[in-house]
Amino acid sequence: MRLRQIEAFRATMNTGTITGAANMMAVTQPSVSRLIADLELNLGFRLFERKGSRLHPTEEALRFYQEVERTFAGIDQLEAVAERILQEQMGLLSVLSTPALATSLMPKVLKRFHELYPETKVRLEVRMPMEIFRHLQSNAGDVAVSNHAAELPGVIQEPLIDAAFVCVIPEGHRLAKKDVITHGDLDGETLIGLSSEGVLNWNKIFKKFRETGIENDNWLSTQHSGSGYALVAEKLAIGILEPFSARQWDGRGVVIRPLRPKITFSFSLCFSANKAKSSVAQDFAKLVRQQLVDEPPLHQD
């Protein structure tokens, strides 16, 4: 049994035709047919039955394909490990960040980092929290900044900040005259929801409001807080949004006010539990902490 035979079988399963497999492998159709015939001979059972113009995998082929996919997943993992080793040799730091932090906190941290490590290349990957955790679990990425989650296997989470979300109000709105917004002030208002993503489940927030007699129109929701700020600037609704982006948006069609009682979410520095923290990644983490000390988000008192 040769690897090329397995590749021909896998390509045929994935495309459904000999023609598709030949195109995928950049070989002729007779070559693919011969490779599959040789594989069937080696295995001792048929892999495909031809019905009309299409090939149909046998029951044995389906079982064999499951094992083939597991094997190729392992090969893909080896390739990823090799790529990471090469990147480390080239002096590359892989940073993972949520969208909001990537456009607010990360640029300032990266500026400081580049002053300390001018020769180090940085790849900033912007992902949603659960994607970040999956990357770290597969040993991809050196350091991440994300919403805190429940304990996850393969991920180390170091508390960074408990951030009080702010009330984002359209300029000219009646609530813009107030210095502090209370939950009761929001009764009857249209509020932007954040689409569920781990701990940021805005349905739970709205449920708590309703339980205390506060009713809102929640016709509009979005995944990213950046979109939320922009929607508020268009006077579509009021937002209860992460505070990291507040300085960027304050005065750009919105007014930022503290919300009381606070609605707080935790954020963490995250690392893979399956590989050692590099000194460069640890230094980057220190710069993240220092940036939040030097320039904390608005309205955290």
Backbone hydrogen bonds, N-H to C=O, Kabsch-Sander energy under -0.5 kcal/mol:
donor,donor_aa,acceptor,acceptor_aa,energy
5,Q,2,R,-0.6
6,I,2,R,-1.7
7,E,3,L,-2.6
8,A,4,R,-2.0
9,F,5,Q,-2.2
10,R,6,I,-2.8
11,A,7,E,-2.6
12,T,8,A,-2.0
13,M,9,F,-2.3
14,N,10,R,-2.4
15,T,11,A,-2.1
16,G,12,T,-2.7
21,A,17,T,-2.0
22,A,18,I,-2.6
23,N,19,T,-2.3
24,M,20,G,-2.3
25,M,21,A,-2.2
26,A,22,A,-1.0
27,V,22,A,-2.1
32,V,28,T,-1.6
33,S,29,Q,-2.5
34,R,30,P,-2.5
35,L,31,S,-2.2
36,I,32,V,-2.4
37,A,33,S,-2.4
38,D,34,R,-2.5
39,L,35,L,-2.1
40,E,36,I,-2.6
41,L,37,A,-2.0
42,N,38,D,-2.2
43,L,39,L,-2.6
44,G,40,E,-2.6
45,F,40,E,-0.7
49,E,56,H,-2.5
51,K,49,E,-0.5
51,K,54,R,-2.6
54,R,51,K,-1.5
55,L,16,G,-0.8
56,H,49,E,-2.6
58,T,47,L,-2.2
62,L,58,T,-2.0
63,R,59,E,-1.8
64,F,60,E,-2.5
65,Y,61,A,-2.6
66,Q,62,L,-1.4
67,E,63,R,-1.1
68,V,64,F,-2.0
69,E,65,Y,-2.7
70,R,66,Q,-1.7
71,T,67,E,-2.2
72,F,68,V,-2.7
73,A,69,E,-2.2
74,G,70,R,-1.6
75,I,71,T,-1.8
76,D,72,F,-2.7
77,Q,73,A,-2.0
78,L,74,G,-2.1
79,E,75,I,-2.3
80,A,76,D,-2.1
81,V,77,Q,-2.4
82,A,78,L,-2.5
83,E,79,E,-2.2
84,R,80,A,-2.3
85,I,81,V,-2.5
86,L,82,A,-2.2
87,Q,83,E,-2.4
88,E,84,R,-2.5
89,Q,85,I,-2.0
90,M,86,L,-1.7
91,G,88,E,-1.1
92,L,87,Q,-1.4
93,L,121,K,-3.0
94,S,92,L,-0.5
95,V,93,L,-0.7
95,V,123,R,-2.7
96,L,143,V,-2.3
97,S,125,E,-2.3
98,T,145,V,-1.1
102,A,98,T,-2.1
103,T,99,P,-1.2
104,S,100,A,-0.7
105,L,101,L,-0.6
106,M,101,L,-3.0
109,V,105,L,-1.8
110,L,106,M,-3.2
111,K,107,P,-1.6
112,R,108,K,-1.6
113,F,109,V,-2.7
114,H,110,L,-2.6
115,E,111,K,-1.3
116,L,112,R,-1.2
116,L,113,F,-0.5
117,Y,113,F,-2.9
120,T,117,Y,-1.3
121,K,91,G,-2.5
123,R,93,L,-2.7
124,L,122,V,-0.6
125,E,95,V,-3.3
125,E,123,R,-0.7
126,V,124,L,-0.5
127,R,97,S,-2.6
127,R,125,E,-0.7
131,E,128,M,-0.7
132,I,128,M,-2.2
133,F,129,P,-2.3
134,R,130,M,-1.9
135,H,131,E,-2.2
136,L,132,I,-2.3
137,Q,133,F,-2.3
138,S,134,R,-1.2
139,N,136,L,-1.8
140,A,135,H,-2.9
142,D,94,S,-2.6
143,V,94,S,-1.5
144,A,270,C,-2.0
145,V,96,L,-2.1
146,S,268,S,-2.2
148,H,266,S,-3.1
155,V,152,L,-1.5
156,I,271,F,-3.0
157,Q,155,V,-0.5
158,E,156,I,-0.5
158,E,269,L,-3.3
160,L,267,F,-2.7
161,I,267,F,-1.5
163,A,161,I,-0.8
163,A,265,F,-2.6
165,F,163,A,-0.6
165,F,263,I,-2.8
166,V,241,L,-2.6
167,C,257,R,-2.9
168,V,166,V,-0.6
168,V,239,G,-3.6
169,I,167,C,-0.6
169,I,255,V,-2.8
171,E,253,G,-1.9
173,H,170,P,-1.9
176,A,173,H,-1.6
177,K,174,R,-1.1
178,K,175,L,-1.5
181,I,258,P,-2.7
183,H,260,R,-0.9
185,D,182,T,-0.6
186,L,182,T,-0.6
186,L,183,H,-1.4
187,D,184,G,-1.6
188,G,215,E,-3.7
189,E,186,L,-2.1
191,L,189,E,-0.6
191,L,217,D,-1.8
192,I,238,I,-2.6
193,G,220,L,-2.4
195,S,193,G,-0.5
195,S,222,T,-2.5
197,E,200,L,-0.7
200,L,197,E,-1.7
201,N,199,V,-2.2
202,W,194,L,-1.1
202,W,200,L,-0.9
204,K,201,N,-1.2
205,I,201,N,-0.8
206,F,202,W,-2.4
207,K,203,N,-2.0
208,K,204,K,-2.0
209,F,205,I,-2.1
210,R,206,F,-2.4
211,E,207,K,-2.1
212,T,208,K,-1.0
212,T,209,F,-1.0
213,G,210,R,-1.7
214,I,209,F,-2.9
215,E,213,G,-0.6
217,D,189,E,-1.6
218,N,216,N,-0.7
222,T,193,G,-2.0
228,G,224,H,-1.5
229,Y,225,S,-2.7
230,A,226,G,-1.8
231,L,227,S,-2.4
232,V,228,G,-2.1
233,A,229,Y,-2.2
234,E,230,A,-1.0
235,K,232,V,-2.5
236,L,231,L,-2.0
238,I,190,T,-2.7
239,G,168,V,-2.5
240,I,192,I,-0.5
241,L,166,V,-2.0
241,L,239,G,-0.7
246,A,243,P,-1.2
249,W,245,S,-1.2
249,W,246,A,-0.6
250,D,246,A,-2.3
251,G,254,V,-2.1
252,R,249,W,-2.7
253,G,251,G,-0.6
254,V,249,W,-0.6
255,V,169,I,-2.9
257,R,167,C,-2.5
257,R,255,V,-0.5
259,L,165,F,-0.5
260,R,181,I,-2.8
264,T,262,K,-0.6
265,F,163,A,-2.3
267,F,161,I,-2.5
268,S,146,S,-3.0
269,L,158,E,-2.8
270,C,144,A,-2.9
271,F,156,I,-2.2
273,A,154,G,-2.2
275,K,272,S,-0.7
282,Q,278,S,-2.1
283,D,279,S,-2.2
284,F,280,V,-2.2
285,A,281,A,-2.2
286,K,282,Q,-1.9
287,L,283,D,-1.8
288,V,284,F,-1.8
289,R,285,A,-2.0
290,Q,286,K,-2.4
291,Q,287,L,-2.3
292,L,288,V,-1.6
293,V,289,R,-1.4
294,D,290,Q,-2.8
295,E,291,Q,-2.5
298,L,243,P,-0.7
300,Q,297,P,-0.5
